């Protein structure tokens, strides 16, 4: 039995990432993430005196479908505002055609890219998407590393949700500057501002490197050092002002 068990572990360690993740295992991890959301969201809401609404946790594979569905709904809404009435079946088909075509092209390319390079957790429209792609499994087959950082990762993604709840915009003329402040806000929140919410034995992983995330976090930190912690909640709606003055 021991030899058989050893052989099984060897095969699993060598070829495990090439096999699909069981639905049970995937759902178990998603449930852990949902429990973290249920734990931290009310604490963040209380600390900031804001209602963050309902936040969902989903498999990353659903992100593209949700994104293009929202784009289609935006097209229908803009048509109704422009024409003064809801689009007919024909108009809906005309509006849907380019979006559905883009989705049909984008989804397999996204799967190929994510399978090759892996993905990080992502927040979009009040949902947190958890990646289970091939490359994610190669780097972390049993998701032990992802689970170890799950508290901080969930608080980071919830901080993106908080950005919009505090009046932060979703788009900007300067996408790069917007991302710098948006990511900087989320990293500062998860690494520093909400650090007291974690369990006592949890080790906070500080943002490293010279990329846009670290620079954004530094800019937010400079504001807090100058004006105090209360300024943090002003960042989402005043980031362009802070960016122009920096």
C-alpha positions in Angstrom: 0.0 0.0 0.0 2.8 2.4 0.9 4.5 1.8 -2.5 1.2 2.4 -4.3 0.5 5.6 -2.3 4.1 6.8 -3.1 3.5 6.1 -6.8 0.2 8.0 -6.8 1.9 11.0 -5.1 4.7 10.9 -7.7 2.2 10.8 -10.6 0.1 13.5 -9.0 3.0 15.8 -8.4 4.4 15.3 -11.9 1.2 15.3 -14.0 -1.4 16.9 -11.7 -1.6 20.3 -13.4 -2.4 18.6 -16.7 -5.7 17.2 -15.3 -8.8 19.3 -14.8 -9.6 20.4 -11.3 -12.6 18.5 -9.8 -15.7 20.5 -9.4 -15.8 19.6 -5.7 -12.3 20.9 -5.1 -12.9 24.1 -7.1 -16.2 24.8 -5.3 -14.5 24.2 -1.9 -12.0 26.9 -2.6 -14.6 29.3 -3.9 -16.5 28.7 -0.7 -13.5 29.6 1.4 -13.2 32.9 -0.6 -16.9 33.6 0.0 -16.4 33.1 3.7 -13.5 35.6 3.7 -15.8 38.1 1.9 -18.5 37.5 4.5 -15.8 38.0 7.2 -14.1 41.2 6.0 -16.8 43.1 4.0 -18.9 44.1 7.1 -15.8 45.1 9.0 -14.6 47.3 6.1 -18.1 48.8 5.8 -18.2 49.6 9.5 -14.7 51.1 9.4 -15.6 53.3 6.4 -19.3 53.9 7.2 -20.3 52.7 3.7 -22.6 50.0 2.2 -20.6 48.0 -0.3 -23.6 46.0 -1.5 -23.5 42.4 -2.4 -20.2 41.0 -3.6 -20.0 37.7 -5.5 -17.2 35.2 -5.8 -16.9 33.4 -9.1 -14.6 31.2 -11.2 -12.4 33.5 -13.4 -13.7 31.7 -16.5 -16.9 33.6 -16.2 -15.3 37.1 -16.3 -15.3 37.5 -20.1 -18.9 36.5 -20.4 -19.9 39.0 -17.6 -17.8 41.7 -19.2 -19.3 41.4 -22.7 -22.9 41.0 -21.3 -22.5 44.3 -19.4 -21.1 46.0 -22.6 -24.2 44.8 -24.4 -26.5 46.1 -21.7 -24.7 49.4 -21.9 -25.4 49.5 -25.7 -29.1 48.8 -25.1 -29.3 51.5 -22.5 -27.5 54.1 -24.6 -29.8 53.3 -27.6 -32.9 53.8 -25.4 -31.6 57.1 -24.1 -30.7 58.3 -27.6 -33.8 57.1 -29.4 -36.3 57.6 -26.6 -37.5 54.0 -26.7 -36.3 50.4 -26.1 -34.5 48.8 -29.1 -36.6 46.5 -31.3 -35.5 42.9 -31.9 -33.8 44.0 -35.1 -32.0 46.8 -33.4 -30.9 44.5 -30.6 -29.5 42.1 -33.1 -27.6 44.9 -34.8 -26.2 46.1 -31.5 -25.4 42.6 -30.3 -23.6 41.4 -33.4 -20.2 43.2 -33.0 -20.1 42.5 -29.2 -20.9 38.8 -29.6 -18.3 38.6 -32.4 -15.7 40.2 -30.2 -16.6 37.8 -27.3 -16.3 34.8 -29.6 -12.8 35.9 -30.6 -11.7 37.1 -27.1 -12.7 34.1 -25.0 -10.5 31.5 -26.5 -7.6 33.9 -26.7 -8.0 34.8 -23.1 -8.1 31.2 -22.1 -4.9 30.5 -24.0 -3.2 33.5 -22.5 -4.3 32.7 -19.0 -3.4 29.1 -19.3 0.1 30.0 -20.5 0.8 32.8 -18.1 -1.6 32.4 -15.2 -3.9 35.0 -13.7 -4.4 36.9 -10.5 -7.6 37.4 -8.6 -9.7 40.1 -10.3 -12.5 42.5 -9.2 -15.1 43.5 -11.7 -18.5 45.0 -11.2 -19.0 43.8 -7.6 -17.6 40.3 -8.3 -14.3 38.7 -7.3 -12.9 36.2 -9.9 -10.7 33.4 -8.7 -8.2 31.9 -11.3 -7.9 28.1 -11.7 -6.0 28.1 -15.0 -3.3 25.5 -16.0 -0.4 27.9 -15.2 -1.9 28.7 -11.8 -2.0 25.0 -11.0 1.6 24.5 -12.2 2.8 27.2 -9.8 0.4 26.2 -7.0 -1.2 22.8 -7.7 -3.2 22.5 -4.4 -3.7 26.3 -4.1 -1.9 26.3 -0.8 0.0 29.5 -1.6 -3.2 31.2 -2.8 -5.0 30.0 0.4 -2.2 31.3 2.6 -2.6 34.8 1.1 -6.4 34.6 0.8 -7.2 37.0 3.6 -5.1 39.8 2.1 -6.1 39.0 -1.5 -9.8 39.2 -0.6 -9.3 42.5 1.3 -7.4 43.9 -1.7 -10.2 43.0 -4.1 -12.9 44.3 -1.7 -10.9 47.6 -1.6 -11.4 47.8 -5.4 -15.1 47.5 -4.7 -14.8 50.1 -2.0 -13.2 52.5 -4.5 -16.5 52.6 -6.5 -18.7 52.8 -3.4 -16.7 55.9 -2.4 -17.4 57.6 -5.7 -14.4 56.5 -7.7 -14.9 56.4 -11.5 -14.4 53.3 -13.6 -12.7 55.0 -16.6 -10.5 58.0 -17.2 -8.7 59.8 -20.1 -5.4 58.6 -18.7 -5.8 54.9 -18.1 -2.3 54.5 -16.7 -2.8 57.3 -14.1 -6.2 55.8 -13.2 -4.6 52.4 -12.7 -1.8 53.8 -10.6 -4.2 55.4 -8.1 -6.8 52.6 -8.2 -4.2 49.9 -7.6 -2.3 52.1 -5.1 -5.5 52.6 -3.1 -6.3 48.9 -3.0 -2.8 47.9 -2.0 -2.5 50.6 0.7 -5.9 49.4 2.1 -5.0 45.7 2.1 -1.4 46.2 3.2 -1.7 49.0 5.8 -5.1 50.6 6.4 -7.1 47.4 7.1 -4.1 45.4 8.5 -5.7 45.3 12.0 -8.6 43.3 10.6 -6.5 40.2 10.0 -6.0 37.4 12.5 -3.2 38.1 15.0 -0.9 35.4 13.5 -1.4 36.6 9.9 1.7 37.9 8.3 0.9 40.8 5.9 2.8 40.6 2.6 4.0 44.1 1.7 3.9 45.2 -1.9 7.4 45.0 -3.5 9.0 45.9 -6.8 9.3 49.0 -8.8 6.0 48.7 -10.8 2.9 50.7 -10.9 1.4 49.0 -7.9 4.2 50.0 -5.6 4.4 53.6 -6.9 0.6 53.9 -6.5 0.8 52.7 -3.0 3.6 55.2 -2.2 1.5 58.1 -3.6 -1.4 57.1 -1.4 0.9 56.7 1.6 2.3 60.2 1.0 -1.2 61.7 1.1 -2.0 59.9 4.3 1.3 61.0 5.9 0.6 64.6 4.9 -3.2 64.8 5.7 -4.0 61.9 8.0 -5.9 58.6 7.5 -9.2 60.4 6.7 -7.8 61.5 3.3 -7.7 57.9 2.2 -11.4 57.7 1.7 -11.2 60.8 -0.5 -8.8 59.2 -3.0 -11.3 57.4 -5.2 -13.2 60.6 -6.1 -10.3 63.1 -5.9 -7.5 61.1 -7.4 -7.2 63.3 -10.5 -6.8 66.4 -8.3 -4.1 64.6 -6.3 -2.4 63.3 -9.5 -2.2 66.8 -11.0 -0.7 68.2 -7.8 1.9 65.5 -7.4 
